[in-house]
Amino acid sequence: MPSLRDVQRGFAAAVVFGAAVFALGVLSGALRCDRSTFHFAGMTLAFVMLTVDGRSPWIVAVNRFLEVSIGIFVSLLLTAVWHEHASVGG
């Protein structure tokens, strides 16, 4: 069962997250961005803010950078190796 301190910390994190999403909405509206820009900004905010573990933020950032870099490398490699041939008929 979570302690009162854990519940308070979770509530505070939810309030900060909600305020950040609101600020993103105001900023997106002020800059007249597309709705998709706000969606991507919100997803990025969630990925960054909702990572909860006891490790140093620098370790989390390096791990996330390596994971994304490896994913980009593998997708580019697959794109280069797995050529899609144009259809000849028509």
MOZI-V656193 format. One record per residue. N is the residue number from 0. SS is DSSP state (H for helix, E for strand, - for the rest). OMEGA is omega in whole degrees, 0 to 359 (none if undefined). NEAR is the number of other ideal C-beta (glycine too) atoms within 12 Angstrom. Layout:
# MOZI-V656193
n=N ss=SS omega=OMEGA near=NEAR
n=N ss=SS omega=OMEGA near=NEAR
This chain:
# MOZI-V656193
n=0 ss=- omega=182 near=5
n=1 ss=- omega=179 near=10
n=2 ss=- omega=179 near=9
n=3 ss=H omega=179 near=10
n=4 ss=H omega=178 near=10
n=5 ss=H omega=179 near=13
n=6 ss=H omega=179 near=13
n=7 ss=H omega=179 near=13
n=8 ss=H omega=177 near=15
n=9 ss=H omega=178 near=17
n=10 ss=H omega=179 near=15
n=11 ss=H omega=178 near=14
n=12 ss=H omega=179 near=19
n=13 ss=H omega=178 near=17
n=14 ss=H omega=179 near=15
n=15 ss=H omega=179 near=18
n=16 ss=H omega=179 near=23
n=17 ss=H omega=178 near=18
n=18 ss=H omega=179 near=16
n=19 ss=H omega=177 near=22
n=20 ss=H omega=177 near=24
n=21 ss=H omega=179 near=17
n=22 ss=H omega=176 near=18
n=23 ss=H omega=178 near=28
n=24 ss=H omega=178 near=21
n=25 ss=H omega=180 near=15
n=26 ss=H omega=178 near=18
n=27 ss=H omega=178 near=22
n=28 ss=H omega=180 near=16
n=29 ss=H omega=180 near=11
n=30 ss=- omega=180 near=13
n=31 ss=- omega=179 near=10
n=32 ss=- omega=175 near=18
n=33 ss=- omega=178 near=12
n=34 ss=H omega=179 near=14
n=35 ss=H omega=177 near=11
n=36 ss=H omega=178 near=18
n=37 ss=H omega=179 near=24
n=38 ss=H omega=180 near=17
n=39 ss=H omega=178 near=16
n=40 ss=H omega=178 near=25
n=41 ss=H omega=177 near=26
n=42 ss=H omega=178 near=16
n=43 ss=H omega=177 near=19
n=44 ss=H omega=179 near=25
n=45 ss=H omega=179 near=20
n=46 ss=H omega=184 near=17
n=47 ss=H omega=187 near=19
n=48 ss=H omega=188 near=22
n=49 ss=- omega=174 near=19
n=50 ss=- omega=183 near=21
n=51 ss=- omega=170 near=15
n=52 ss=- omega=186 near=11
n=53 ss=- omega=183 near=8
n=54 ss=- omega=178 near=13
n=55 ss=- omega=178 near=11
n=56 ss=H omega=179 near=15
n=57 ss=H omega=178 near=10
n=58 ss=H omega=178 near=14
n=59 ss=H omega=181 near=20
n=60 ss=H omega=179 near=16
n=61 ss=H omega=178 near=14
n=62 ss=H omega=180 near=17
n=63 ss=H omega=178 near=20
n=64 ss=H omega=180 near=14
n=65 ss=H omega=179 near=14
n=66 ss=H omega=180 near=16
n=67 ss=H omega=180 near=16
n=68 ss=H omega=178 near=14
n=69 ss=H omega=178 near=14
n=70 ss=H omega=178 near=14
n=71 ss=H omega=180 near=14
n=72 ss=H omega=180 near=14
n=73 ss=H omega=180 near=15
n=74 ss=H omega=176 near=14
n=75 ss=H omega=177 near=13
n=76 ss=H omega=178 near=12
n=77 ss=H omega=178 near=13
n=78 ss=H omega=180 near=12
n=79 ss=H omega=184 near=11
n=80 ss=H omega=186 near=10
n=81 ss=- omega=181 near=11
n=82 ss=- omega=176 near=8
n=83 ss=- omega=183 near=9
n=84 ss=- omega=178 near=7
n=85 ss=- omega=179 near=7
n=86 ss=- omega=184 near=6
n=87 ss=- omega=184 near=5
n=88 ss=- omega=173 near=5
n=89 ss=- omega=none near=4
